[in-house]
Amino acid sequence: MELEVLPETLAICRLPPGAPIPGWAVEAEQFVTISRTRDELSITAVQSAIPDGVRCERDYRSFRVRGPLAFDLVGVLSAIVGPLAEAGLSIFAISTFDTDYVLVKAADLERAVAALTGAGHRVSHR
């Protein structure tokens, strides 16, 4: 699989379920995803855009699967997260209409690249 390391450092934020979508997320010009469930409002965005005081897990880097991917493909995430799990790395996955993103802690990026290339994936940097 072809993977691309995105240059931005990301953070995964949790807000209360009924919270309005904050302006910093609405106005984001780079990577941002917003998911609302009855339990939470989850926002993943470029870390530098997130104000202090927002509950976040910070310092993530992202691998983007080169897409678009067909909806009937099987095992895309499994092929990526398997080698990362074997290397002892935790992940956070995000899927969009066109592709998948797998986030790892920034401190683990080199180990993640090594695990993925060792599993036969092609990894490039944007």
Phi, psi and omega in degrees: 000149177263123181239147179235130176276121178282149186283339187282148168269131186247162173225148180250118187249148176236124176241165178300153186301326182266005183294144174291154176291122185291153180303323181297333177278320180296321185272000183301133180257353178243210184300127171203136171230145182228126177229132177239132172234178178290348182259338186194163166248118184248128180230127173247126185209170175300127188303320184294343180273350187267125181292156174300150177092351177276132180293115185215154163259117188256171172070055175248148172240156189237139168259129175254129175283127179296125183228195012284153180256141176288145182292341182267006175293142182242136171085013182299304180295322179301320181294335181268312185286335178303304179298327178291320177295318179299330178276000178078025182255132176276156183225166169227122184253143176226132175245141174241182179301319187267332189199187179236151176234138176236121182258141174229159176299141182303323180294340181260005186302312182298318177296322179294316178300316180297317180295319182288318178291325176297334178271003176098004178279151174262125182240126176236166178248137178281000000 
